[in-house]
């Protein structure tokens, strides 16, 4: 159990440990590509070892100081990968990477809604998925792709992660049109692993009309984003040389970035610098959330990793005000939603979080689990089918969360406790597994009253 007290300042500098979530993505991509990869740095997270253990029988895994060497078994080995549950980071990307590579997936516990959602997603992408049963376990298998099956010509945003993973695993070429910007961690990783993702912007019908374009420009209007389209060409048929070992450098943990951004937003006295932070838009949706409140984050790129730009983040002072947040299902924002909810709990007026209905496919229901924590904290909220509404207050008393919770959820309410009156106690078992140095990092920047 971890106890925190009301704080009067959050200041100093923290350096984020490497992302265990992106380790999982890199490891499964290595197995799908059939090429050896050295993933570094890996830090001290127990979670990294757990993810690596999933690959037993599919790859030789060797830990070397602060790196992990993954050498896939030669040939296309079908095999089965067994997960504890479906609470996976970048869930669709990881699952469809494995399915595309010909793996059978089994889960110790999983809800029927999740399996049915994946089957429907596979159908939209042109593949047939079968729900498997083995004793008390359930899972998925992918039927061989029939070249005569019709392929979709358009890609919806809630299918993008699955599409990238599936077609990389199949080593396929595909072309789609989309109505959204492709912001995704795999867009950075694929070229390193011999694939290409080409995105060409095309104007919609309204944008092409010269009269409408002129009228909009004369009145100072932006060309409507909804009229834009993008031609996305994926070619994953190529691979790096067989004897090469890919070097995959991980950025800092994007979920921990959200937690420290939440802490700084709730306790604005002092100056905090967050180093080794991933700076790509998909890795920092909480910054978009804070910008809507008037915050002006300062970003400084220091280097490039396998997942894009990495550097330093610091936040300016701003007023906490309620906002409307919409994200497509399976957007990485899901990983940072608890941190945004913790900030919204102290924001003036209401904050609306929508299009998170994919979380309801999990068991337990991800939204209900978050709302249970809000209830314990005495936050006023309302439940809606695809999300929730929070009515913020300036002050709350300390609270206790005794049951073990996922690290992003537990960590977010630890940060909320920094602004509560009195002491707050949270079960930090999962937090300590993912970030062994979490308490030390927090105490170096928090000044208690």
Beta strands, then each sheet from edge to edge (+ up, - down):
strand 1: 2-5
strand 2: 7-10
strand 3: 12-15
strand 4: 37-40
strand 5: 59-64
strand 6: 67-72
strand 7: 80-83
strand 8: 104-107
strand 9: 129-134
strand 10: 137-142
strand 11: 173-178
strand 12: 196-202
strand 13: 229-235
strand 14: 246-249
strand 15: 272-278
strand 16: 298-305
strand 17: 308-314
strand 18: 324-326
strand 19: 350-354
strand 20: 380-384
strand 21: 387-391
strand 22: 400-401
strand 23: 423-426
strand 24: 446-448
sheet 1: 1+ 23- 22-
sheet 2: 2+ 24-
sheet 3: 3+ 15+ 17- 16+
sheet 4: 5+ 6- 4+ 14+
sheet 5: 7+ 8+ 10- 9+
sheet 6: 11+ 13- 12+
sheet 7: 18+ 19+ 21- 20+
end
